[in-house]
Amino acid sequence: MPGTRSTGLLALGGIALAALLTVIGHLEVNDDLNPLALTVSDFAVSDRGGVIDVAMVVLALVTVALLHGLRRTSPHRPGFGRPAELLLGAWVAGLLLAAVVPTNDPGTAMTTAAYLHRYASVIAFLALPVAGWLLARRPDLAGVARALRTLVLLSLALAAAMVWSAYPGDRVLIGLAERLLILTEVTVLATVAVTLARRATPARAASVGGLLR
């Protein structure tokens, strides 16, 4: 499927762009901010409307592209994959809302907008791992099912570490936990994107088949 392969390649390019923008965003902010102790949102609010917010929007668009590609390859069964699609939609909505609505500045009191940002982020962080677990059940992703489940379990462990840090842990290393969580969850998207990108086009498949005869 040429369109599916192109979707996978486009998604991989989007993931690479989001990663680059996030690194640039960290380098541009105040040097006094500690990435191990502060979340990505803390960095983003210091550069409101900057490249980190753009990176979040790019990741949301990447997920929309992957949803399109997955629908093209899904088995023709009514409702197949619908729960995973809804969860990926929740991830997209959470990312976009978190990008538009800022958190509070580090060290200041939580505002209504900050709470909205926090809960949108929580929804996104929880929705993607569950979606990844459901995607691992798809026949067309059977080759990466074990990798997806491993990434999901790691994501949930990191999410638990982040929750512990945010409450009884007095935010110790919360920035590190969150960045590892984001890296793991984006790797879930990248794994699906690679699978789509590796699909041979009909012409290529026929050519390979002819050579093997």
N, C-alpha and C positions, 0 to 999 in steps of 0.2 A: 504494500500500500504506500504509494509515493507520498500522499498527504500525511499519513501517520508518521512516516520516517521524518518528514520535514518538520512536523510538530515537535517530535522528540529533539531534533537538532536545535530548533528555535527555543525550546524550553531550556536546554543546556546552556545556550548562549545567554538567556535571561538570568539564569542562576549565576553564571560567571559575572555578569554585569552587576547584579545585586551584591555579590561578594565584594567586588571592586569598590562599589559605591560605599559600602559599609566601612571598609578599611579607610577610604578617603575621609569619611565622616569622623572616624575616630582620630585621625591625624589632624583634622582641622580644628577640633574643639580645644578648650582651655587645657593646658598641660597639668593643671592641678587636679583634674578628674582622674580617678583611679579605676581602670576597667575591671579590676578584680573585685572592687567593693561597690561599684555602681552599675546599674543595668544599662542596656542599650537605650532604653527610653530616656534615662537620665542624660545620656549623651545627646540624644535627638532633640530634647527640649532645650538644650543649650545652643542648638543650631536650628531653631524652629523653621520648618519648611525647607531644610537642607537636604543633603544627599542621602542621609539615613532614612528619612521619610520617603524619598523617592525609591530607595532600595526596597522598602516594604511594599510599595505599590507595584514595583516590578515583580516581586515574588508572587503577589496576588494574581497578576496577569499571567505569569508562568503557570500557575495552578489552573487557571481557566483554559489555557492552551492544552495542558495535560488532560483535563476533563474532556475536551473535544476529541483528543486522540484516543482516549480510553473508550469513549462511546463508539468510535468507528471500529474498534476491535472487539467489542463485547459480544458474547454469544447472543443469538436471537432468542432470548427468553424474557418474557414480560417482567419488568421490575428487577432484572439481574443487575446488581451493582448499585441499586438506588440508595441504600443506606450509606455506602462509601461516598457517593456523589454528594449527598446532603452534608456529610461531615466535611468534605473538601470545600463545599460551599460555605460552611460555617468558618473554616480556616480563612477563606478569602475575605469574608465579611469582617472577621475579627482583625485581620491585618489592615484592611482599609480603614476601619473605624479607629484603630490605634494610630494609624498614620495621620488621620485628620484631626483627632482629638488628642491634645498633648497631655502628658502627665504633669505633675507639679515639679517645680525646681527642687533639686536636692536640698534637704534640710528644711523645707517649708511644709506647712500644713497641707494635708490632702484636700483638694477641692472636688466638687461634683464631677468636673471634667476629668480629673485625675482618677477618680473611682471608675468612671466609665471606661477610661483607657485601660485601667488595670483589669477589669472584668472582660473586656474585649480581648485582651492579650491572653487571659486564662482560657477563654473559650477556644481561641486559636491553638494554643499550646496543647490542649487536651484533645481537640477534634482531629488534628492531623495524625497522631499515633493510632487512634482507634480506626481512622480511615485506612492507614497503612496496614493494620492487621487484617481488615476486611479485604483489601486489595490483594493480599497474599493468597487469598482463596481463589482468585481468578485463574482459570486455566492458561490464559495468555501470559500470565506473570509467574507461572509455576517455576521457571528457571531462577527467579530471584526471590522466591517465597521465603526461603530460610533467611536470606539477608534482610528482607523487610521485617520479619518477625524479630530478628536480633536487634535491629535498629529501634523497633517499637519498644521492646523491653528496656533498652538502654535509655530511650527518651523518658519512659515512665519513671525509671530510677532517678534520672536527673531532675525531673519535675518534682519528685518527692524531696530531693535534696534542696531544691530551690524553695519549696514550701517550708521546710524545716528552717532554712536560713532566714526566711522572711519573718518568721514568728519566734519560736523559742531560740533560734540561733543568733538573734540580734544582727541579722543581715551579714554575717561573716561569709566572705567569698561568694556573695550572691551574684555578683557580676560574672565570675568564672562559671558558676553553675548554669546561669542563663545562657551564656555564650556557647557552652558545650551542648546545652539543650537545643539551641537554635541550629548549631552545626549538625547535630544528629537528625533533627527533623528535616532540614533542607536536604540532607543526604537521602532521606526517604524519597523526596521529590526527584532528586538526581537519579536515583536507582530506577525509578519508573521511566524517566526521560531517556536514560541510556537504553532501556529495553525497547522503547518505541523507536529510537534512532537506529537501532541495529536491525530493524525489520527490513528485509530485502524487498526491493520493488519487483513486480511481476517479471519485467524484462530481465533484470539481473538474476532472478531466481531461475528463469528459463535458460539463461546463458550458462549459469553454473551447472544446471542439470545436464545440459548438452555436453559440457566438458567432462563430466563424470561418467558419461556413457562410453 
